[in-house]
Amino acid sequence: MLERAPLAHTSRVLATVVATAGSTYRKPGARMLLMADGSYLGLLSGGCLESDLQIHAREVLDGGAARAVEYDTRGPDDTLFGVGAGCEGTMRVLLEPAGPGSAAEAALQTVGRLTQAGETASLVMVHDSSQIRLGTYPDEPLPPHERERAYVQRLAPPPHLLICGAAPDAQPVAGAARALGWRVSVIDHRPAYADAARFAGAEVRVASPKSLRSEVDLARCHAAVVMSHHLPSDEIYLRELALAGVPAYVGLLGPKARRSRLAKELGPLTETLGPRIRGPVGLDIGAVTPEGIALAIIAQIHAWLAGRAYSEAVLT
């Protein structure tokens, strides 16, 4: 979140949900960034609490010390805070300075480096203590105190999407995945397509499809989408993914006739891919534009990662 903040906004406050009860828009661990000029990134409610949070954020910026605030939206009138949210729940929010050099920025950067490297990490948000400074800490031993409340958030590495093929319609797929905070790797044998400038924030490699298993750590990828628009390359990509046995989700772009032709070329390896493959890839949302197709693909992968039901078609 901090890396997405405009460079001009160095005076900012990080707001983190640290406790909830009942029905609330967001749950513990959700964050937003409030800037001194009144703008913000992210939401902790449907817009009903943000104006009040901005008032508290200004006080945090002026005083330089973190604080926790509570919202009780139970009841039809929300008489305690008068925000009229009607969410029937309570929420406790930790607000802390998050400008350059702040403890919050350092903690998030430390944990971010670990998760981007594929490691699991934790953040500790101390939101009530008589002796420890309120704020966000990387997972490290804190001295015990009688009066101390903290929320510990376990953070898994972000999903890692591999895109096999860097044709123009791969760009919105990579962009949608990056917008969700996913790691993205793109590989293509064509230098004109495999250009890092076309895939902001993604790892881009120029390599032969035959070297896929040596070029990419497939065991660290959560999903792969084969979409080179070059039939021989797609066959090799599928062959390499079949032999690797990972990742557990493999999407294939293209119509059923193309899918069937590739299945015949792969022969027995088709069974090796088994239920891992989805082709044509993506949810059936009637998409026809590259952006719509990207939405369908990312939505299906998102549903699969979350263990939700989704449309699929195996390679036959």
C-alpha positions as a Markdown table, in Angstrom:
| # | Residue | x | y | z |
|---|---|---|---|---|
| 1 | Met | 0.0 | 0.0 | 0.0 |
| 2 | Leu | 2.8 | 2.4 | 0.9 |
| 3 | Glu | 4.5 | 1.8 | -2.5 |
| 4 | Arg | 1.3 | 2.8 | -4.3 |
| 5 | Ala | 1.0 | 6.1 | -2.5 |
| 6 | Pro | 1.9 | 9.2 | -4.6 |
| 7 | Leu | 5.4 | 10.4 | -3.9 |
| 8 | Ala | 4.1 | 13.8 | -3.0 |
| 9 | His | 2.1 | 12.4 | -0.1 |
| 10 | Thr | 4.8 | 11.9 | 2.5 |
| 11 | Ser | 2.5 | 13.1 | 5.4 |
| 12 | Arg | 0.2 | 10.1 | 5.8 |
| 13 | Val | -1.3 | 7.9 | 8.4 |
| 14 | Leu | -1.8 | 4.1 | 8.2 |
| 15 | Ala | -5.1 | 2.9 | 9.5 |
| 16 | Thr | -5.4 | -0.8 | 10.4 |
| 17 | Val | -8.5 | -2.7 | 11.6 |
| 18 | Val | -7.3 | -4.6 | 14.7 |
| 19 | Ala | -10.6 | -5.9 | 16.2 |
| 20 | Thr | -14.2 | -6.3 | 15.1 |
| 21 | Ala | -17.4 | -7.7 | 16.4 |
| 22 | Gly | -20.7 | -8.3 | 14.6 |
| 23 | Ser | -21.1 | -7.3 | 10.9 |
| 24 | Thr | -18.4 | -4.9 | 9.6 |
| 25 | Tyr | -17.3 | -3.9 | 6.1 |
| 26 | Arg | -13.7 | -5.0 | 6.7 |
| 27 | Lys | -12.1 | -7.5 | 9.1 |
| 28 | Pro | -9.0 | -7.4 | 11.2 |
| 29 | Gly | -5.9 | -6.8 | 9.1 |
| 30 | Ala | -7.5 | -4.5 | 6.6 |
| 31 | Arg | -5.7 | -1.3 | 6.0 |
| 32 | Met | -6.0 | 2.1 | 4.4 |
| 33 | Leu | -3.7 | 5.1 | 4.0 |
| 34 | Leu | -4.9 | 8.6 | 4.8 |
| 35 | Met | -3.1 | 11.5 | 3.3 |
| 36 | Ala | -2.7 | 15.0 | 4.9 |
| 37 | Asp | -4.7 | 16.6 | 2.0 |
| 38 | Gly | -7.8 | 14.4 | 2.7 |
| 39 | Ser | -7.2 | 11.8 | 0.0 |
| 40 | Tyr | -6.8 | 8.2 | 0.8 |
| 41 | Leu | -6.0 | 4.7 | -0.6 |
| 42 | Gly | -8.2 | 1.8 | 0.4 |
| 43 | Leu | -11.3 | 1.6 | 2.4 |
| 44 | Leu | -12.2 | 0.3 | 5.9 |
| 45 | Ser | -16.0 | 0.9 | 5.4 |
| 46 | Gly | -18.3 | 1.7 | 2.5 |
| 47 | Gly | -17.3 | 5.4 | 2.9 |
| 48 | Cys | -19.2 | 6.0 | 6.1 |
| 49 | Leu | -16.3 | 6.0 | 8.6 |
| 50 | Glu | -13.6 | 7.5 | 6.4 |
| 51 | Ser | -14.5 | 11.2 | 7.1 |
| 52 | Asp | -14.2 | 10.6 | 10.8 |
| 53 | Leu | -11.0 | 8.6 | 10.4 |
| 54 | Gln | -9.6 | 11.6 | 8.5 |
| 55 | Ile | -10.2 | 13.8 | 11.5 |
| 56 | His | -8.4 | 11.4 | 13.8 |
| 57 | Ala | -5.6 | 11.0 | 11.2 |
| 58 | Arg | -5.0 | 14.8 | 11.3 |
| 59 | Glu | -4.6 | 14.6 | 15.1 |
| 60 | Val | -2.1 | 11.8 | 14.7 |
| 61 | Leu | -0.1 | 13.8 | 12.2 |
| 62 | Asp | -0.2 | 16.9 | 14.4 |
| 63 | Gly | 0.8 | 15.0 | 17.6 |
| 64 | Gly | 3.1 | 12.4 | 16.0 |
| 65 | Ala | 1.7 | 9.5 | 18.2 |
| 66 | Ala | -0.4 | 6.5 | 17.3 |
| 67 | Arg | -3.8 | 6.1 | 18.7 |
| 68 | Ala | -6.7 | 3.6 | 18.5 |
| 69 | Val | -10.3 | 4.6 | 17.9 |
| 70 | Glu | -13.5 | 2.5 | 18.1 |
| 71 | Tyr | -16.7 | 2.6 | 16.2 |
| 72 | Asp | -19.9 | 1.1 | 17.3 |
| 73 | Thr | -22.5 | 1.0 | 14.5 |
| 74 | Arg | -25.0 | -1.3 | 16.3 |
| 75 | Gly | -28.5 | 0.0 | 16.4 |
| 76 | Pro | -30.6 | 1.9 | 13.8 |
| 77 | Asp | -29.4 | 5.3 | 14.8 |
| 78 | Asp | -25.7 | 4.8 | 15.5 |
| 79 | Thr | -26.2 | 7.3 | 18.3 |
| 80 | Leu | -22.7 | 6.9 | 19.7 |
| 81 | Phe | -20.8 | 8.1 | 16.7 |
| 82 | Gly | -23.6 | 9.4 | 14.5 |
| 83 | Val | -22.1 | 8.0 | 11.3 |
| 84 | Gly | -25.3 | 6.2 | 10.2 |
| 85 | Ala | -23.5 | 3.1 | 9.0 |
| 86 | Gly | -26.1 | 0.6 | 9.9 |
| 87 | Cys | -23.6 | -2.2 | 9.8 |
| 88 | Glu | -24.6 | -3.7 | 13.2 |
| 89 | Gly | -21.0 | -4.2 | 14.4 |
| 90 | Thr | -18.0 | -2.7 | 16.2 |
| 91 | Met | -14.6 | -1.9 | 14.8 |
| 92 | Arg | -11.3 | -0.9 | 16.5 |
| 93 | Val | -8.8 | 0.9 | 14.3 |
| 94 | Leu | -5.2 | 1.7 | 14.9 |
| 95 | Leu | -3.9 | 4.9 | 13.4 |
| 96 | Glu | -0.2 | 5.6 | 13.2 |
| 97 | Pro | 2.2 | 7.9 | 11.3 |
| 98 | Ala | 3.5 | 6.2 | 8.1 |
| 99 | Gly | 5.7 | 8.7 | 6.4 |
| 100 | Pro | 9.2 | 8.0 | 5.2 |
| 101 | Gly | 11.4 | 6.7 | 8.0 |
| 102 | Ser | 8.5 | 5.8 | 10.3 |
| 103 | Ala | 8.3 | 2.6 | 12.3 |
| 104 | Ala | 5.2 | 1.6 | 10.4 |
| 105 | Glu | 6.9 | 2.0 | 7.0 |
| 106 | Ala | 9.9 | 0.0 | 8.3 |
| 107 | Ala | 7.7 | -2.8 | 9.6 |
| 108 | Leu | 5.7 | -3.1 | 6.4 |
| 109 | Gln | 8.9 | -3.0 | 4.2 |
| 110 | Thr | 10.5 | -5.8 | 6.3 |
| 111 | Val | 7.5 | -8.1 | 6.0 |
| 112 | Gly | 7.0 | -7.2 | 2.4 |
| 113 | Arg | 10.5 | -8.3 | 1.5 |
| 114 | Leu | 9.9 | -11.6 | 3.2 |
| 115 | Thr | 6.6 | -12.3 | 1.5 |
| 116 | Gln | 7.8 | -11.2 | -1.9 |
| 117 | Ala | 10.7 | -13.7 | -1.5 |
| 118 | Gly | 8.1 | -16.5 | -0.9 |
| 119 | Glu | 8.3 | -16.6 | 2.9 |
| 120 | Thr | 5.5 | -16.4 | 5.4 |
| 121 | Ala | 5.8 | -13.5 | 7.9 |
| 122 | Ser | 3.8 | -11.7 | 10.6 |
| 123 | Leu | 3.0 | -8.2 | 11.7 |
| 124 | Val | 2.1 | -7.3 | 15.3 |
| 125 | Met | -0.2 | -4.3 | 15.8 |
| 126 | Val | -0.1 | -3.1 | 19.4 |
| 127 | His | -3.2 | -1.0 | 19.9 |
| 128 | Asp | -3.6 | -0.8 | 23.7 |
| 129 | Ser | -0.6 | -0.7 | 26.1 |
| 130 | Ser | 0.5 | 1.2 | 29.1 |
| 131 | Gln | 4.2 | 0.9 | 28.3 |
| 132 | Ile | 4.8 | -0.2 | 24.7 |
| 133 | Arg | 4.5 | 2.4 | 21.9 |
| 134 | Leu | 1.3 | 1.8 | 20.0 |
| 135 | Gly | 2.0 | 0.8 | 16.4 |
| 136 | Thr | 2.9 | -1.9 | 13.9 |
| 137 | Tyr | 5.9 | -4.1 | 14.5 |
| 138 | Pro | 7.5 | -7.0 | 12.5 |
| 139 | Asp | 7.1 | -10.3 | 14.2 |
| 140 | Glu | 9.6 | -10.1 | 17.0 |
| 141 | Pro | 9.5 | -10.8 | 20.7 |
| 142 | Leu | 7.9 | -7.9 | 22.6 |
| 143 | Pro | 8.4 | -7.5 | 26.4 |
| 144 | Pro | 5.3 | -8.8 | 28.2 |
| 145 | His | 3.1 | -6.3 | 30.1 |
| 146 | Glu | 0.0 | -6.7 | 32.2 |
| 147 | Arg | -2.0 | -4.3 | 30.1 |
| 148 | Glu | -1.4 | -4.9 | 26.5 |
| 149 | Arg | -3.6 | -5.7 | 23.5 |
| 150 | Ala | -2.2 | -6.6 | 20.1 |
| 151 | Tyr | -3.4 | -8.1 | 16.9 |
| 152 | Val | -1.0 | -10.6 | 15.2 |
| 153 | Gln | -1.5 | -11.0 | 11.5 |
| 154 | Arg | 0.0 | -13.9 | 9.6 |
| 155 | Leu | 0.9 | -12.9 | 6.0 |
| 156 | Ala | 1.4 | -15.6 | 3.4 |
| 157 | Pro | 3.3 | -14.8 | 0.2 |
| 158 | Pro | 1.1 | -13.3 | -2.5 |
| 159 | Pro | -0.1 | -15.6 | -5.3 |
| 160 | His | 2.5 | -16.0 | -8.0 |
| 161 | Leu | 1.1 | -16.1 | -11.5 |
| 162 | Leu | 3.1 | -17.4 | -14.5 |
| 163 | Ile | 2.1 | -16.1 | -17.9 |
| 164 | Cys | 3.5 | -18.2 | -20.8 |
| 165 | Gly | 3.4 | -15.9 | -23.7 |
| 166 | Ala | 3.7 | -12.1 | -23.9 |
| 167 | Ala | 1.4 | -11.2 | -26.7 |
| 168 | Pro | -0.6 | -7.9 | -26.4 |
| 169 | Asp | -3.5 | -9.6 | -24.6 |
| 170 | Ala | -1.2 | -10.9 | -21.9 |
| 171 | Gln | -0.7 | -7.3 | -20.7 |
| 172 | Pro | -4.2 | -6.8 | -19.2 |
| 173 | Val | -3.9 | -10.2 | -17.5 |
| 174 | Ala | -0.6 | -9.2 | -15.9 |
| 175 | Gly | -2.0 | -5.8 | -15.0 |
| 176 | Ala | -5.1 | -7.2 | -13.3 |
| 177 | Ala | -3.0 | -9.7 | -11.3 |
| 178 | Arg | -0.6 | -6.9 | -10.2 |
| 179 | Ala | -3.5 | -4.7 | -9.2 |
| 180 | Leu | -4.4 | -7.5 | -6.7 |
| 181 | Gly | -0.9 | -7.5 | -5.3 |
| 182 | Trp | 0.1 | -10.8 | -7.0 |
| 183 | Arg | 3.6 | -11.6 | -8.1 |
| 184 | Val | 3.7 | -12.1 | -11.9 |
| 185 | Ser | 6.3 | -13.7 | -14.1 |
| 186 | Val | 6.1 | -13.5 | -17.9 |
| 187 | Ile | 8.1 | -15.7 | -20.3 |
| 188 | Asp | 8.2 | -15.6 | -24.1 |
| 189 | His | 10.8 | -16.6 | -26.7 |
| 190 | Arg | 10.1 | -13.4 | -28.7 |
| 191 | Pro | 12.2 | -10.4 | -27.6 |
| 192 | Ala | 9.8 | -7.9 | -29.1 |
| 193 | Tyr | 7.0 | -9.2 | -26.8 |
| 194 | Ala | 9.1 | -10.1 | -23.7 |
| 195 | Asp | 9.8 | -6.5 | -22.9 |
| 196 | Ala | 9.8 | -5.5 | -19.3 |
| 197 | Ala | 8.5 | -2.0 | -20.2 |
| 198 | Arg | 5.2 | -3.6 | -21.3 |
| 199 | Phe | 4.6 | -5.4 | -18.0 |
| 200 | Ala | 5.1 | -3.0 | -15.1 |
| 201 | Gly | 5.9 | -4.7 | -11.9 |
| 202 | Ala | 6.3 | -8.2 | -13.4 |
| 203 | Glu | 9.4 | -10.3 | -13.9 |
| 204 | Val | 9.9 | -10.8 | -17.6 |
| 205 | Arg | 12.2 | -13.3 | -19.3 |
| 206 | Val | 13.1 | -14.0 | -22.9 |
| 207 | Ala | 13.6 | -17.7 | -23.1 |
| 208 | Ser | 12.6 | -20.8 | -25.2 |
| 209 | Pro | 9.5 | -22.7 | -24.0 |
| 210 | Lys | 11.8 | -25.7 | -23.8 |
| 211 | Ser | 13.7 | -24.1 | -20.9 |
| 212 | Leu | 10.6 | -23.3 | -18.8 |
| 213 | Arg | 11.5 | -25.7 | -16.0 |
| 214 | Ser | 15.0 | -24.3 | -15.7 |
| 215 | Glu | 14.1 | -20.6 | -16.2 |
| 216 | Val | 11.2 | -20.5 | -13.7 |
| 217 | Asp | 10.9 | -22.0 | -10.2 |
| 218 | Leu | 7.5 | -23.6 | -11.0 |
| 219 | Ala | 7.2 | -25.0 | -7.5 |
| 220 | Arg | 6.8 | -21.4 | -6.2 |
| 221 | Cys | 4.0 | -20.6 | -8.8 |
| 222 | His | 0.4 | -20.9 | -7.8 |
| 223 | Ala | -1.0 | -20.7 | -11.3 |
| 224 | Ala | 0.1 | -20.6 | -14.9 |
| 225 | Val | -1.7 | -19.4 | -18.0 |
| 226 | Val | -0.5 | -20.6 | -21.4 |
| 227 | Met | -1.4 | -17.9 | -24.0 |
| 228 | Ser | 1.4 | -17.5 | -26.5 |
| 229 | His | -0.9 | -17.7 | -29.6 |
| 230 | His | 1.8 | -19.9 | -31.1 |
| 231 | Leu | 0.7 | -23.5 | -31.3 |
| 232 | Pro | 4.1 | -25.2 | -31.1 |
| 233 | Ser | 5.1 | -23.0 | -28.2 |
| 234 | Asp | 1.9 | -23.7 | -26.3 |
| 235 | Glu | 2.4 | -27.4 | -26.8 |
| 236 | Ile | 5.9 | -27.2 | -25.3 |
| 237 | Tyr | 4.7 | -25.0 | -22.4 |
| 238 | Leu | 2.0 | -27.6 | -21.6 |
| 239 | Arg | 4.5 | -30.4 | -21.9 |
| 240 | Glu | 6.9 | -28.7 | -19.5 |
| 241 | Leu | 4.2 | -28.0 | -17.0 |
| 242 | Ala | 3.0 | -31.6 | -17.2 |
| 243 | Leu | 6.5 | -33.0 | -16.6 |
| 244 | Ala | 7.0 | -30.5 | -13.7 |
| 245 | Gly | 3.8 | -31.6 | -11.9 |
| 246 | Val | 3.2 | -28.0 | -10.8 |
| 247 | Pro | 1.5 | -25.6 | -10.4 |
| 248 | Ala | -1.8 | -27.0 | -9.5 |
| 249 | Tyr | -3.7 | -24.6 | -11.8 |
| 250 | Val | -2.9 | -24.4 | -15.5 |
| 251 | Gly | -5.0 | -22.3 | -17.8 |
| 252 | Leu | -5.0 | -22.6 | -21.6 |
| 253 | Leu | -6.3 | -19.7 | -23.8 |
| 254 | Gly | -8.1 | -20.6 | -27.0 |
| 255 | Pro | -11.2 | -22.3 | -28.4 |
| 256 | Lys | -12.1 | -26.0 | -27.9 |
| 257 | Ala | -10.9 | -27.0 | -31.3 |
| 258 | Arg | -7.4 | -25.7 | -30.5 |
| 259 | Arg | -7.5 | -27.4 | -27.1 |
| 260 | Ser | -8.4 | -30.7 | -28.6 |
| 261 | Arg | -5.5 | -30.4 | -31.1 |
| 262 | Leu | -3.1 | -29.7 | -28.4 |
| 263 | Ala | -4.4 | -32.7 | -26.4 |
| 264 | Lys | -3.7 | -35.0 | -29.4 |
| 265 | Glu | -0.2 | -33.6 | -29.7 |
| 266 | Leu | 0.5 | -34.2 | -26.0 |
| 267 | Gly | -0.7 | -37.7 | -26.1 |
| 268 | Pro | -0.3 | -39.5 | -22.7 |
| 269 | Leu | 0.9 | -36.3 | -21.1 |
| 270 | Thr | -2.7 | -35.0 | -21.4 |
| 271 | Glu | -3.6 | -37.4 | -18.5 |
| 272 | Thr | -0.6 | -36.2 | -16.5 |
| 273 | Leu | -2.0 | -32.7 | -16.6 |
| 274 | Gly | -5.4 | -34.1 | -15.5 |
| 275 | Pro | -7.6 | -31.9 | -13.4 |
| 276 | Arg | -4.9 | -29.2 | -13.2 |
| 277 | Ile | -5.8 | -27.7 | -16.6 |
| 278 | Arg | -8.7 | -25.4 | -17.5 |
| 279 | Gly | -9.3 | -24.8 | -21.1 |
| 280 | Pro | -10.6 | -22.5 | -22.4 |
| 281 | Val | -9.3 | -20.6 | -19.4 |
| 282 | Gly | -11.5 | -18.1 | -17.5 |
| 283 | Leu | -15.0 | -17.8 | -16.2 |
| 284 | Asp | -17.8 | -17.6 | -18.9 |
| 285 | Ile | -18.8 | -14.0 | -18.4 |
| 286 | Gly | -19.3 | -13.3 | -22.1 |
| 287 | Ala | -16.0 | -11.5 | -22.4 |
| 288 | Val | -14.8 | -10.4 | -25.9 |
| 289 | Thr | -12.2 | -7.7 | -25.3 |
| 290 | Pro | -8.7 | -8.3 | -24.0 |
| 291 | Glu | -9.6 | -6.6 | -20.8 |
| 292 | Gly | -12.8 | -8.6 | -20.3 |
| 293 | Ile | -10.9 | -11.8 | -21.1 |
| 294 | Ala | -8.3 | -10.8 | -18.5 |
| 295 | Leu | -11.0 | -10.2 | -16.0 |
| 296 | Ala | -12.5 | -13.7 | -16.7 |
| 297 | Ile | -9.1 | -15.4 | -16.3 |
| 298 | Ile | -8.1 | -13.6 | -13.1 |
| 299 | Ala | -11.5 | -14.1 | -11.6 |
| 300 | Gln | -11.3 | -17.8 | -12.2 |
| 301 | Ile | -7.8 | -18.0 | -10.6 |
| 302 | His | -9.0 | -15.9 | -7.7 |
| 303 | Ala | -11.9 | -18.2 | -7.1 |
| 304 | Trp | -9.7 | -21.3 | -7.3 |
| 305 | Leu | -7.2 | -19.8 | -4.9 |
| 306 | Ala | -10.1 | -19.1 | -2.4 |
| 307 | Gly | -11.5 | -22.6 | -2.8 |
| 308 | Arg | -14.7 | -21.4 | -4.4 |
| 309 | Ala | -16.8 | -23.0 | -7.1 |
| 310 | Tyr | -15.9 | -21.9 | -10.6 |
| 311 | Ser | -16.4 | -23.0 | -14.2 |
| 312 | Glu | -13.9 | -25.2 | -15.8 |
| 313 | Ala | -13.1 | -27.3 | -18.8 |
| 314 | Val | -10.4 | -30.0 | -18.8 |
| 315 | Leu | -8.1 | -30.7 | -21.7 |
| 316 | Thr | -9.7 | -33.4 | -23.9 |
